[in-house]
């Protein structure tokens, strides 16, 4: 059964994480997809807010 990340990760022990800009099925989270030329830059601010804990 899946468990929430908050029970798997200790911020005190590991405060830094690597985030990638690609998701499932090679879909881009942000940036410009080199294969299609489509821009996903509109998502960058949303991702940064999530990473830094802003609403």
C-alpha positions in Angstrom: 0.0 0.0 0.0 1.2 3.5 -0.8 2.3 5.7 2.0 2.4 9.5 2.1 5.8 11.0 1.4 5.7 12.8 4.8 6.1 9.4 6.4 8.9 8.3 4.1 11.1 11.4 4.1 12.8 13.1 7.0 13.4 16.8 6.2 15.9 17.0 9.1 18.0 14.2 7.6 17.6 15.1 4.0 16.7 18.7 3.4 17.6 18.7 -0.4 16.0 16.9 -3.3 16.5 16.6 -7.0 13.5 17.5 -9.1 13.3 16.6 -12.8 11.5 18.5 -15.5 10.0 15.4 -17.2 7.1 13.3 -16.0 5.4 10.1 -16.9 5.4 9.1 -20.6 8.1 11.7 -21.3 5.6 14.6 -20.7 7.3 17.8 -19.8 6.5 19.5 -16.5 8.0 22.8 -17.5 10.3 24.2 -20.1 10.1 23.7 -23.9 9.5 20.2 -25.3 12.2 19.8 -27.9 10.3 17.1 -29.7 7.1 19.1 -30.2 8.3 22.7 -29.6 5.4 23.2 -27.2 6.2 25.5 -24.2 5.2 24.5 -20.7 6.8 27.6 -19.0 3.4 28.6 -17.6 3.8 25.8 -15.0 7.2 27.0 -13.7 5.8 29.4 -11.1 3.3 26.8 -9.8 6.1 24.3 -9.4 8.4 26.7 -7.6 5.6 27.7 -5.2 4.9 24.0 -4.4 8.7 23.4 -3.8 9.1 26.4 -1.5 5.8 25.8 0.3 4.0 28.9 -0.9 0.2 28.8 -1.5 
